[in-house]
Amino acid sequence: MLMASATAKTTFNIEKIRKDFPILDRKVNGYPLVYFDNAATSQTPKQVIDAIVDYYSNYNANIHRGVHALSQEATDAYEQARIKIQRHFNIPNAYQTLFTAGTTHGINMVASGYASILKEGDEVLVSALEHHSNIVPWQMLCEKTGAKLKVIPMLETGTLDMEAFDALLSDRLKVVFVNHVSNALGTINPIAEIITKAHQKGAVVLVDGAQAAPHIKADVQELDVDFYVVSAHKICGPTGVGMLYGKEDLLKLLPPYQGGGEMIDQVTFEKTTYAGLPHKFEAGTPNICGGIAFGVALDYMNEIGFDAIAKYEHQLLEYATSKLQEIEGLRIYGESKDKTAVVSFNINGIHPYDMGTILDKLGIAVRTGHHCAQPIMDFYKISGTVRASFSFYNTFEEIDTFVAAVIRAKEMLS
Ligand SMILES: *Cc1c(COP(=O)(O)O)cnc(C)c1O
């Protein structure tokens, strides 16, 4: 493992990267911050912070409407950001790259659209590894339409039961919803296989890419996915902004999500006609600054390179996993061989909340609880886990500090 750390350092300039993140210099409870809650939200590099300051200092204006200089500059920057996002995910057209308020918003846009398409007796499939944001909107949809919600079950290893998935494929299946990566366990799901098989039954697939986006550069055309959603705040961008990609015919088929300004063509009291894509789905003043900063965040990560990021994070994951496994009574949940840098664990007899509280006293930020994925916790018959999630700006030394703190907390609590 020492070797892994040494080779990673030669290909990855971690000292330089860490200097881009001002927050990593701060102390928490007198200790240097160790930020291992990246699956909840990532930290923000100064390039993105500067873009936000620049927007509000120099060209804050409403977009698409004004003829004045500031409005045009803001519109240009916002539309440039859309093109950056389009290219990043290899989306065919900019107008299929919709700005949203985040993953939850994007999922709800699609789910509410399907309320007028699905009928009683249709089937909707979600996976057992979903975030609540990818379960509840479909439950609401099924209640409204009379469609039936079915679940792709999971296995003890924290992976999907693909044999059960095959058995669930029916001619009544209309929509499949699955995350690319599970936020609670880090499992990378076989979405290419799921998409191919769902398409054979004529169903569409929405992939929640929120947890994959920081680690994997998804190519929506290669995947042939129907809808793909992400949040900027998990990819070094700000909160409250995200992206929804949809196939053109599907986006045209879906009714608008909200009525308001920007999304119309003609308005009279008798009838309103809707604007074309993407404006049909972008009612009201958007998060302009957030959208621009989202583009800058993608530029930042692409400059480091997603292959380099994935390789380095995988080394962090292997290092942390092997060190934690040495602790007696510790169990790691999620043992997929395809995994992002997430370690979810418990120690015999110790409540995850108590562990998290002691780690926080030592300056270490982890997540404890059900991670918005209660069905997974129910499957393992636990109330929650301690989840450490790593990013490319974390270090092997931080993992050493963390593992020592876990051992110390274990001694204090048992
Ligand atoms: C974070 C996350 C979400 C929710 O994202 P928001 O930005 O809160 O809308 C949904 N799904 C997964 C897998 C996530 O990790």
The ligand as a Tripos MOL2 file, in Angstrom:
@<TRIPOS>MOLECULE
LIG
   15    15     1     0     0
SMALL
NO_CHARGES

@<TRIPOS>ATOM
      1 C1        -26.9630   13.4900   -3.5380 C.3       1 LIG1
      2 C2        -27.7790   12.5240   -4.2700 C.ar      1 LIG1
      3 C3        -29.0810   12.8440   -4.6960 C.ar      1 LIG1
      4 C4        -29.7530   14.1560   -4.3560 C.3       1 LIG1
      5 O1        -29.1140   15.2510   -4.9020 O.3       1 LIG1
      6 P1        -29.6490   16.7180   -4.5680 P.3       1 LIG1
      7 O2        -28.5510   17.6220   -5.0160 O.co2     1 LIG1
      8 O3        -29.8650   16.7630   -3.0840 O.co2     1 LIG1
      9 O4        -30.9120   16.9180   -5.3170 O.co2     1 LIG1
     10 C5        -29.7770   11.9000   -5.4100 C.ar      1 LIG1
     11 N1        -29.2380   10.7050   -5.7080 N.ar      1 LIG1
     12 C6        -27.9920   10.3570   -5.3220 C.ar      1 LIG1
     13 C7        -27.4560    9.0290   -5.6970 C.3       1 LIG1
     14 C8        -27.2240   11.2530   -4.5870 C.ar      1 LIG1
     15 O5        -25.9990   10.9140   -4.2020 O.3       1 LIG1
@<TRIPOS>BOND
     1     1     2 1
     2     2     3 ar
     3     2    14 ar
     4     3     4 1
     5     3    10 ar
     6     4     5 1
     7     5     6 1
     8     6     7 2
     9     6     8 1
    10     6     9 1
    11    10    11 ar
    12    11    12 ar
    13    12    13 1
    14    12    14 ar
    15    14    15 1
@<TRIPOS>SUBSTRUCTURE
     1 LIG1         1 GROUP 0 **** ****
